[in-house]
Amino acid sequence: MTDASAVPASHVDILTKNGFAHIATVGPDGRPQSSPVWYDWDGSQLLFSQTTGRQKYKNLLRDGHVALSVTDPENPYRYIEIRGTVVFDDDPDGAFINKMAKKYLNEDVYPWPQPGDVRVVGRVTPEHTTTQG
């Protein structure tokens, strides 16, 4: 499946909470790399912000296949794993990272920009899910 029906209704609520998505990619040497990110759910794709200088971004440009897991912040034994493909959109004015700063920090503007950072928005289309709880 390549649409929102890949996400069972029983676990959509997790994707609307202020948890963290742990995104796993494969590095150039074939070793896995995983890191937590803020995320948003638009009803059909999971979105996250990334800077173009990060290894995760480079890994995903080389191979767009991604796996991520999101635990329910109210019950860590309940989770959803999403596997899919990511595409990137530019975020030149920082609108998406600012939206995430509002969601997670109640700040209107992302408070930790670094000089030279170029931000993009990753969009993961779920192709397969696994759930627990």
C-alpha positions in Angstrom: 0.0 0.0 0.0 1.2 3.5 -0.7 -1.5 5.6 0.9 -2.8 6.5 4.3 -4.7 3.2 4.5 -1.3 1.7 5.3 -1.7 3.4 8.7 -4.4 1.6 10.8 -7.0 3.8 12.3 -6.2 2.3 15.7 -2.8 4.0 15.7 -3.3 7.3 13.9 -3.7 9.1 17.2 0.0 8.4 18.0 0.9 10.4 14.9 -1.0 13.4 16.1 0.8 13.6 19.5 4.0 15.3 20.6 6.2 12.3 20.5 9.4 11.6 18.7 9.9 9.6 15.5 13.1 7.6 15.5 14.2 7.5 11.9 16.5 4.7 10.6 18.6 5.1 7.5 21.5 3.2 6.0 24.9 4.9 5.8 27.3 4.8 2.9 29.2 1.9 4.7 26.0 -0.1 5.0 25.6 0.5 8.7 22.3 1.6 10.2 21.9 5.1 11.6 19.0 6.1 13.8 18.0 9.4 15.4 14.9 11.0 16.9 13.1 13.9 15.2 10.1 16.1 15.7 7.4 15.1 13.3 4.0 16.1 11.9 1.2 14.0 10.3 -0.8 15.5 7.5 -3.3 12.6 7.2 -1.3 10.8 4.5 2.4 11.5 5.1 4.7 11.8 8.1 6.7 15.0 7.8 10.0 16.0 9.5 12.5 18.8 9.2 16.2 18.2 8.3 19.2 20.2 7.5 21.1 19.3 4.3 24.4 18.9 6.1 23.3 16.0 8.2 24.2 12.4 7.5 20.6 11.3 7.7 19.8 13.7 4.8 22.7 12.4 2.7 21.7 8.8 3.5 18.2 9.4 2.3 19.3 11.2 -0.9 21.3 8.1 -1.8 18.5 5.7 -0.8 15.1 7.1 -0.1 13.9 4.0 1.8 13.3 4.7 5.4 11.9 3.1 8.6 10.7 5.0 11.5 9.1 4.2 14.8 6.9 6.4 17.0 6.0 5.4 20.5 2.9 6.7 22.2 4.1 9.3 24.7 1.4 8.1 27.1 2.2 4.4 26.8 5.7 3.5 25.5 4.6 -0.1 24.9 2.2 1.1 22.2 3.9 2.1 18.9 3.7 2.3 15.2 6.5 1.5 12.8 6.3 3.0 9.3 8.3 1.9 6.3 8.3 3.9 3.2 10.0 6.3 0.9 11.0 9.8 1.6 11.1 12.8 -0.7 12.3 16.3 0.2 10.8 19.7 -0.3 12.7 23.0 0.3 11.9 25.0 3.4 13.7 28.3 2.6 11.7 30.5 5.0 11.7 27.9 7.8 7.9 27.7 7.9 7.9 24.0 8.7 10.6 24.0 11.4 8.8 27.0 13.0 5.5 25.0 13.0 7.4 22.2 14.8 8.8 24.7 17.3 5.3 25.9 18.0 4.1 22.3 18.4 6.9 21.1 20.6 8.2 24.2 22.4 5.3 26.7 22.1 7.8 29.0 20.4 6.8 30.9 17.3 10.3 30.6 15.8 12.7 27.7 16.0 15.2 28.9 18.6 18.4 27.0 17.6 19.2 27.8 14.0 22.8 27.4 13.0 24.7 29.7 10.5 24.6 28.1 7.1 21.8 25.6 7.8 19.7 24.8 4.8 16.4 23.3 5.9 14.2 20.8 4.0 11.0 18.9 4.8 11.1 15.1 4.5 7.8 13.6 3.5 7.4 9.9 4.2 4.7 8.0 2.4 3.7 4.9 4.4 4.0 1.7 2.4 4.0 -0.8 5.3 3.2 -0.5 9.0 3.6 -2.6 12.1 1.9 -1.8 15.3 1.8 -2.9 18.9 -0.6 -2.2 21.7 
